[in-house]
Amino acid sequence: MESRKGRFGEFGGQYVAETLMSILHELEKAYLHYKNDAKFKKELLDLLQKYAGRPSLLYYAEKMTADLGGAKIYFKREDLNHTGSHKINNVLGQVLLAKKMGKTRVIAETGAGQHGVATATAAALMGLECEIFMGKEDTERQALNVFRMELLGAKVHPVTSGTMTLKDAVNETMREWVSRTCDTHYVLGSVMGPHPFPTIVRDFQKIISEEVKAQILEAEGRLPDAVVACIGGGSNAIGAFFDFIEDKSVRLIGCEAAGKGVDTPENAATMTLGTTGIFHGMKSLFCQDEYGQIAPVYSISAGLDYPGIGPEHAYLADIKRAEYVPVTDAEAVSAFEYLSRTEGIIPAIESAHAVAYVRKLAPTLDKNQIIVVNLSGRGDKDVASIARFKGVNINEQ
Amino acid sequence: MNNEQCTINNAFKGKKAFIAFITGGDPDIETTEKLIVEMAQSGVDIIEIGVPFSDPVAEGPVIQQADERALRAGCTVDKLLDMIKRVRPKVEIPLLFMSYINPIFVYGKEKFMQRCADSGIQGVIIPDLPFEEKGELSGECAKYNIALISLIAPTSGERIETIARESEGFIYCVSSLGVTGVRGEINTNITEMTARAKSVSDTPCAIGFGISTPEQARTMAELADGVIIGSAIVKIIAEHGVNCIEPVKKYVKSIKEALA
């Protein structure tokens, strides 16, 4: 999909401080070498299969299918991976790469804490020091994940600058990296940031769609009609879409966080409301004002609460290969409960955004059509905040 | 070479240049305007005016907070440009904008540079526009004779010659890894950085990041053609607010004397 180095159409690029350019070139060189290195590929596949539990299941949601009365619904169960989300796919790849590069320390941003937990896990496994930057507001709404990261031996820095959420955590991790590149790798958690990150993260996540393709062909003997995924920065979505991009009959649908609604100021609907800008190292779409100041965004989901989107998604939207739809907090919470009761699966609130859209989409399709939903993470981490949203006191605090 | 770039060049003629940074609109536009006039009168050779940004990733806490104050006080690119146009007849030294790429991109690259030229800005420093991406602005800068200042860093290595060969105005030598802010000591081999740049280019080199005391300024000036001081001045502005003019003048004079 890259038209020139690090570009997806006009999007992407490498808009960072000069201080980081050498390390980005070093990373690109190392990645281009190891991605074709048989030993590296074998080591990574072993980790994915024997440690993370891949391949993840493709589960036919028979009850939900019957209930909605339309297309057959399959879930790609990334929630069953070790650490409970798709984040582990990218993290095992990047931490292994960092180790090959001779780095002894990894740093990462995290929103909901899924990427932070995954990074802390891989660092513990491979014996690297680990420090995680997390918006102070997120450390409060995802306190359990903070403790989890600390259990795994990571140091968690609450970020108090700006809006104290994911965007500010990225700012602070970049500031940390620019001050210490020689022994440190920045494990970026999504398909965003400066080249080569959007490409590296996508390559480590595309295993999701490769598995889905094989699994659905085995189960149904045909490709799905739609693949649906939630989207913040866009790593689980690109992972679920990538191997289907050339299969034009497959609709690719990203569900972004509309918070309290796209007609309110409190949302994170970058594709619906954003404009082209250059931030966090990339040219892409951002929620911003007329002077290019990045907007404070909002979502009940700390993982989707980001004012930008990965450049490859901006490109897929631009060429109309993928569709992006807004889903509100209320719709996501309703889907969170619906999936819990209908299928006995508690989804991450991020993934519940995709489930919410499928509840609308499935009844509009025929019974012989197929939807694959990427269930990117499990919802244990969200139980307390959903209770808060509903005004239920579960005495956690 | 055009007139605008000549004035940046002139700031380095026969002396070590003192380049002072302030965040535009901190604590308000009127104070920035006064600071420009008074700093120029107190011996500053070039003034860098920061365009406040919501997410200044290259800055340490001092300038981050200045950007927040300026944005809260309502500073915008339009208000800054209007102010520059007002103050331009009162000062003879070069005025530069330090801006992240996004405010310029969203404002409209051509419109921004055209208005810079019209207001009397001589150059721009874009911390998140490395050599590989400078094509994003170089056309518009050239069209309106705005110097696009290049940065080199302690990690630049063999990139230095490539960057220096195409440099305009001056070369901003980043003294240390990390973000802007006052530092106790600077350990980078600055001499090697400037020597590499000078081996391929006549563009003057100025050192920035971490310089705050007159002694540091004197030591750094010996290694280059000028010094850039930002956070130390912004800190005084943070402390004194609209009453910062006198303490800033006093500080600026102490640096100027150290460089004499």
Interface residues (C-beta under 8 A of the other chain):
Chain A: G13 Q14 Y15 V16 A17 E18 T19 L20 M21 S22 I23 S161 G162 K167 D168 N171 M174 R175 V178 S179 R180 T181 T275 T276 G277 I278 F279 H280 G281 F286 Q288 E290 Y291 G292 Q293 I294
Chain B: F53 S54 D55 V57 A58 G60 P61 Q64 L71 T76 V77 I101 N102 P103 I104 F105 V106 Y107 P127 D128 L129 P130 F131 E132 E133 E136 L151 I152 A153 P154 T155 S156 G157 R159 I163 V174 L177 G178 V179
